[in-house]
């Protein structure tokens, strides 16, 4: 099973990771980082296939995927 880690302070909530995730693993969270953005959180980790598409699409390199 893969694990997705998101550095909340680096996330600007562009939502590219959500758009390009083929399994719907990520969503916008309810917490706000120090820059005022509601950062992305994993919500469906059991569905993650470890494709790393979220990490590849993140313009701020805020996502790490561990297989």
C-alpha positions as MATLAB code, in Angstrom:
seq = 'XXXXXXXXXXXXXXXXXXXXXXXXXXXXXXXXXXXXXXXXXXXXXXXXXXXXXXXXXXXXXXXXXXX';
ca = [
       0.000    0.000    0.000;
       1.268    3.469   -0.880;
       1.464    6.414    1.489;
       0.970   10.054    0.477;
       2.513   12.820    2.581;
       1.662   16.458    1.930;
       3.763   19.293    3.357;
       0.917   21.559    4.392;
       3.062   24.699    4.582;
       4.133   24.271    0.941;
       0.616   23.658   -0.396;
      -1.159   26.548   -2.157;
      -4.341   24.552   -2.766;
      -4.074   24.717   -6.569;
      -5.844   21.330   -6.573;
      -3.867   19.906   -9.523;
      -3.187   16.820   -7.412;
      -6.916   16.297   -6.880;
      -7.695   16.784  -10.559;
      -5.073   14.331  -11.801;
      -5.423   11.588   -9.160;
      -7.062    8.653  -10.937;
      -8.425    7.182   -7.691;
      -9.808   10.197   -5.790;
      -7.351    9.865   -2.918;
      -6.988   13.592   -2.127;
      -9.337   16.409   -1.132;
      -9.199   19.968    0.147;
      -8.944   19.893    3.923;
     -10.603   22.176    6.442;
      -7.396   23.328    8.139;
      -5.546   26.454    6.978;
      -1.750   26.772    6.737;
       0.195   29.886    7.783;
      -0.229   31.379    4.287;
      -4.016   31.178    4.543;
      -4.572   28.229    2.181;
      -6.807   25.264    2.942;
      -4.252   22.583    2.176;
      -4.812   19.226    0.526;
      -5.170   16.075    2.638;
      -5.409   12.366    1.811;
      -8.954   11.123    2.405;
      -9.040    7.743    0.695;
      -5.602    6.170    1.202;
      -6.912    2.627    0.671;
      -7.580    3.517   -2.971;
      -4.049    4.847   -3.609;
      -2.166    2.837   -6.239;
       1.133    4.695   -5.803;
       1.155    6.140   -9.327;
       2.773    9.383   -8.058;
       0.693   11.488  -10.437;
      -0.199   13.854   -7.581;
       3.476   14.448   -6.775;
       4.378   14.943  -10.445;
       1.630   17.519  -10.962;
       2.334   19.550   -7.812;
       4.027   22.819   -8.878;
       5.365   23.349   -5.355;
       6.774   19.835   -4.779;
       4.641   19.590   -1.641;
       3.776   15.899   -2.094;
       5.789   12.735   -1.462;
       4.505    9.266   -2.309;
       6.018    6.235   -0.598;
       5.410    2.750   -1.947;
];
